[in-house]
């Protein structure tokens, strides 16, 4: 007997994508290697079985064109409940365009939307479907841009520590190495001796400069040193890691797109803590694969940016330490979505009530920032 193909119970009926560009609060923000005046969100809606799943990534609007072309062609008609199969379909479809950068950011946004619609179809929170390991997750306040003067830096960091009770904060360094010791000392004085202080160079330093700066940072009790040199220079990051104080952890991974990227970081010894961005590494499907790699290699995991869409996936990560509560993305996600929650004593509480990811677009608020794709 010839087997007949199984008819999809919940075929994907439509896939729509928009891009929203939101100006920064200040005219320009900067870190050690980049300046920006806006942030672009690429937003996806996927329809199946009378429900709409949403997902998004932060990146250039060109990701929207890939979603509206290759990924849509690969997905329409496929069963929305078969998230692993759909992830493989997307990954196969972008082969000739490369599986990094824009390609994987596009896949990430759609994967999140697939899990969201699956949760709505089954009336289950994504955190539960993925197998939640916790009901709350520590966060760290992240900003401290190099474009801030010292009073502005102090205001932001003290707001997190003293007003929101977030006991760990991160600031940017590297644009002006000569000013970094003074800025870090001011940050330490502002947050007090008990809060954790992280620095992120965004790859601005040379190897020798990074080691020199680590000595200054150690005097102020800095415990986290992110991308001291270019993230692709794994040997350089390893050398810095080998020559920094034991209590100062080096981190890398926010620009990881494929599982091989993360394995390369671990194999090279370039990081004490691996970072992963759910909007870049393949959505929830990719994030859980990175977490499994961390389990196998005995290395902690921290998630990068996009805190509220990260939360359902981060809840299921066994090796997770914390979520980055990044200033720009917190601001946008609070503006754009119903379902965001305020931190409580330095933690974000996991959504166990709403099906899916627990977020819904406030369309009127978002549309004013729409841009063509």
C-alpha positions in Angstrom: 0.0 0.0 0.0 1.3 3.4 -0.9 1.3 5.8 2.1 -0.5 9.0 1.7 0.8 12.3 3.0 -0.5 13.5 6.3 -2.7 16.5 6.0 -1.5 19.4 8.2 -3.9 19.9 11.1 -2.9 23.6 11.4 -1.4 24.7 8.1 0.4 28.0 8.1 -2.0 30.3 6.2 -0.2 33.6 6.1 3.0 35.3 7.1 3.2 39.1 7.3 6.1 41.3 8.3 6.6 44.9 9.2 9.6 47.1 10.2 9.5 49.8 12.8 12.3 52.3 13.3 12.4 54.0 16.7 14.6 57.1 17.3 16.8 56.9 20.4 15.8 59.0 23.4 19.0 61.1 23.0 20.0 62.3 19.5 22.9 59.8 19.4 23.9 56.8 21.6 27.3 55.1 21.4 29.4 52.3 22.7 33.1 51.5 22.1 32.8 50.9 18.4 29.4 52.2 17.1 27.1 55.2 17.2 23.4 55.0 16.5 20.4 57.3 16.4 17.6 54.7 16.0 16.7 51.0 16.6 14.8 48.9 14.0 12.5 46.1 15.0 11.5 43.6 12.3 8.1 42.3 13.4 6.4 39.1 12.2 2.8 37.9 12.3 2.1 34.2 11.4 -1.5 32.9 11.0 -2.7 29.3 11.5 -5.9 27.8 12.8 -7.5 31.1 13.4 -4.7 32.3 15.7 -1.9 34.8 15.1 1.6 34.3 16.4 4.1 37.1 16.7 7.9 37.4 16.8 10.6 39.9 16.2 14.2 40.7 15.8 16.3 43.8 16.1 18.2 44.5 12.9 18.1 46.0 9.4 14.8 46.1 7.6 16.4 43.9 4.9 15.5 41.0 7.2 11.9 41.7 6.5 12.4 41.2 2.8 13.9 37.8 3.4 11.0 36.8 5.6 8.5 38.0 3.0 10.3 36.0 0.3 12.3 32.9 1.0 10.9 32.1 4.4 7.3 32.7 3.5 7.8 30.4 0.5 9.3 27.7 2.7 6.6 27.8 5.3 3.2 28.4 3.8 1.1 25.2 4.1 3.4 23.6 6.6 2.0 22.4 10.0 2.4 25.2 12.5 2.7 22.8 15.4 5.8 21.1 13.9 8.2 23.8 15.0 11.3 21.7 14.5 10.4 20.8 11.0 9.6 24.4 10.1 12.9 25.5 11.6 14.7 23.1 9.3 12.7 24.3 6.3 13.8 27.9 7.0 17.4 26.9 7.5 17.4 25.0 4.2 15.8 27.8 2.3 18.6 30.3 3.1 21.5 28.0 2.3 22.7 30.0 -0.7 22.5 33.3 1.2 24.5 32.0 4.2 23.3 31.0 7.6 24.6 34.0 9.6 23.6 37.6 10.0 20.3 38.7 8.4 19.4 35.1 7.4 19.5 33.9 11.0 17.9 37.0 12.4 15.0 36.5 10.0 14.7 32.8 11.0 14.8 33.9 14.7 11.8 36.2 14.4 9.7 33.6 12.6 10.7 30.8 15.0 9.4 33.0 17.9 6.2 33.6 16.0 5.8 29.8 15.4 6.2 29.0 19.1 3.7 31.8 19.9 1.0 30.5 17.5 1.6 27.0 18.8 1.1 28.2 22.3 -2.1 30.0 21.3 -3.4 27.0 19.4 -2.8 24.7 22.4 -3.7 27.4 25.0 -0.3 26.9 26.6 2.4 29.4 27.6 5.6 29.0 25.6 7.6 28.8 28.9 5.5 25.7 29.8 5.8 24.1 26.3 9.6 24.5 26.4 9.8 23.1 29.9 10.3 25.9 32.4 13.2 25.5 34.7 12.3 28.5 36.9 9.6 31.0 37.5 11.8 34.2 37.7 15.0 35.2 36.2 17.7 37.7 37.4 18.4 40.6 35.1 21.1 43.2 34.9 20.5 46.8 33.9 22.4 47.5 30.6 23.3 50.9 29.1 25.8 53.3 30.4 26.5 54.5 26.9 29.8 56.2 26.1 27.8 59.1 24.8 26.7 59.8 28.4 28.6 62.3 30.5 29.3 61.2 34.1 26.2 62.8 35.6 24.0 61.0 33.0 25.8 57.8 33.6 25.3 58.1 37.4 21.6 58.9 36.9 20.9 55.8 34.9 22.9 53.4 37.0 21.5 54.7 40.3 18.0 54.4 38.8 18.4 50.7 38.3 20.2 50.0 41.6 18.4 52.3 44.0 15.0 52.8 42.4 14.4 49.4 40.8 16.5 47.2 43.1 18.4 45.7 40.3 21.7 44.6 42.0 23.8 44.4 38.8 24.5 46.9 36.0 26.6 47.2 32.9 28.2 50.2 31.2 29.9 50.7 27.9 33.7 51.4 27.7 36.3 51.6 25.0 35.5 54.8 22.9 38.0 56.9 25.0 40.2 54.5 26.9 41.8 57.4 28.7 38.5 58.3 30.2 37.4 54.8 31.1 39.0 54.5 34.5 37.3 57.8 35.7 33.9 56.7 34.3 34.2 53.2 35.9 35.2 54.7 39.2 32.2 57.1 39.1 29.9 54.2 38.4 31.3 52.2 41.3 30.8 55.2 43.7 27.3 55.6 42.4 26.1 52.0 42.8 27.9 51.3 46.0 30.1 48.4 47.0 27.4 45.7 47.0 26.0 46.0 43.5 27.8 44.1 40.7 29.5 46.2 38.0 29.9 44.9 34.4 31.7 46.6 31.5 31.3 46.0 27.8 34.0 47.2 25.4 32.2 46.0 22.2 35.5 44.9 20.9 37.1 48.3 21.1 40.4 47.5 22.7 43.6 45.8 21.4 44.7 42.8 23.3 47.4 44.7 25.2 45.1 47.6 26.0 42.4 45.2 27.2 44.7 43.6 29.7 45.9 47.0 30.9 42.3 48.2 31.3 41.4 45.1 33.2 43.8 46.1 36.0 42.0 49.5 36.4 38.6 47.7 36.3 39.7 45.2 39.0 40.4 48.1 41.4 36.6 49.0 41.1 35.4 45.4 41.5 34.3 44.9 38.0 33.2 41.3 37.7 32.2 41.0 34.0 34.3 42.0 31.0 32.4 41.7 27.8 34.1 41.5 24.4 37.3 43.2 25.5 38.6 42.8 21.9 36.8 42.1 18.6 34.3 39.2 19.1 35.8 37.4 16.1 39.3 37.4 17.6 38.8 34.3 19.7 42.5 33.8 20.4 42.7 37.5 21.5 39.8 37.1 23.8 41.3 33.9 25.2 44.6 35.7 25.9 42.8 38.5 27.7 40.8 35.9 29.7 44.1 34.2 30.7 45.5 37.5 31.9 42.7 39.1 33.9 42.0 38.7 37.6 40.2 35.4 38.5 37.1 37.2 39.7 36.6 39.0 36.4 34.8 36.9 33.9 35.2 37.4 30.1 32.0 37.0 28.1 31.4 36.5 24.3 28.6 35.2 22.1 26.1 38.0 21.3 27.1 37.7 17.7 26.7 34.0 17.6 24.2 32.8 14.9 24.8 29.1 14.4 25.6 26.4 17.0 29.0 26.1 15.4 29.7 29.8 16.3 29.1 29.0 20.0 31.1 25.8 19.9 34.0 27.7 18.4 33.9 30.2 21.3 33.9 27.4 23.8 36.6 25.4 22.1 38.9 28.4 21.9 38.5 29.2 25.6 37.5 32.7 24.7 34.8 33.1 27.3 34.0 32.3 30.9 30.3 32.9 30.2 28.6 32.3 26.9 26.1 34.9 25.6 23.2 34.2 23.2 20.6 36.4 21.6 17.3 34.8 20.9 16.6 37.2 18.1 19.9 36.2 16.3 20.6 32.6 17.2 17.5 30.9 15.7 14.7 31.9 18.1 13.7 29.7 20.9 14.7 26.6 19.0 18.2 27.9 18.6 18.5 29.2 22.1 17.6 25.8 23.6 20.3 24.2 21.4 22.9 26.7 22.8 21.7 25.9 26.3 22.2 22.2 25.6 25.7 22.9 24.3 26.4 24.9 27.5 25.3 21.9 29.6 27.5 19.5 27.7 30.5 21.9 28.1 29.8 23.1 31.6 29.7 26.8 30.9 27.1 29.3 32.1 24.8 31.1 29.7 23.5 34.7 29.7 21.0 36.1 27.2 21.6 39.2 25.2 19.1 42.1 24.8 15.4 41.8 23.8 14.5 40.9 27.4 10.7 40.4 27.1 10.7 38.2 24.1 13.7 36.3 25.5 11.9 35.6 28.8 9.9 32.5 27.8 12.9 30.8 26.2 15.3 31.8 29.0 12.9 30.3 31.5 13.7 26.8 30.0 17.5 27.2 29.9 19.1 25.1 32.5 22.5 26.9 32.4 21.0 30.4 32.5 22.5 33.0 34.8 20.7 36.2 33.8 18.9 38.3 31.1 20.3 41.5 29.8 17.8 44.3 30.5 19.0 46.6 27.7 17.8 50.2 27.9 16.9 50.7 24.3 15.0 47.4 24.0 13.2 47.8 27.3 12.0 51.2 26.2 10.7 49.9 22.8 9.1 46.8 24.2 7.3 48.7 26.9 6.0 51.1 24.2 5.0 48.4 21.7 3.6 45.5 23.7 0.9 44.6 26.2 2.1 41.9 28.6 5.5 43.4 29.7 6.0 43.3 33.4 8.1 45.4 35.7 11.1 43.8 37.4 10.6 42.7 41.0 13.7 42.9 43.2 16.0 42.4 40.2 14.1 39.6 38.6 11.6 39.3 35.7 8.8 36.9 36.5 7.9 34.3 33.9 4.5 34.4 32.2 2.4 31.3 33.1 -1.0 32.8 32.4 -1.2 34.0 28.8 -0.8 31.4 26.0 2.1 31.8 23.7 4.8 34.3 24.5 2.4 36.6 26.5 2.9 39.7 24.3 0.5 41.5 22.0 1.4 44.4 19.8 -0.1 47.8 20.6 -0.7 48.4 17.0 -1.5 52.1 17.2 1.6 52.9 19.2 3.8 50.9 16.9 2.4 52.1 13.5 3.7 55.6 13.9 7.3 54.2 13.6 6.6 52.0 10.6 9.1 52.1 7.7 9.0 50.6 4.2 10.6 47.3 3.5 
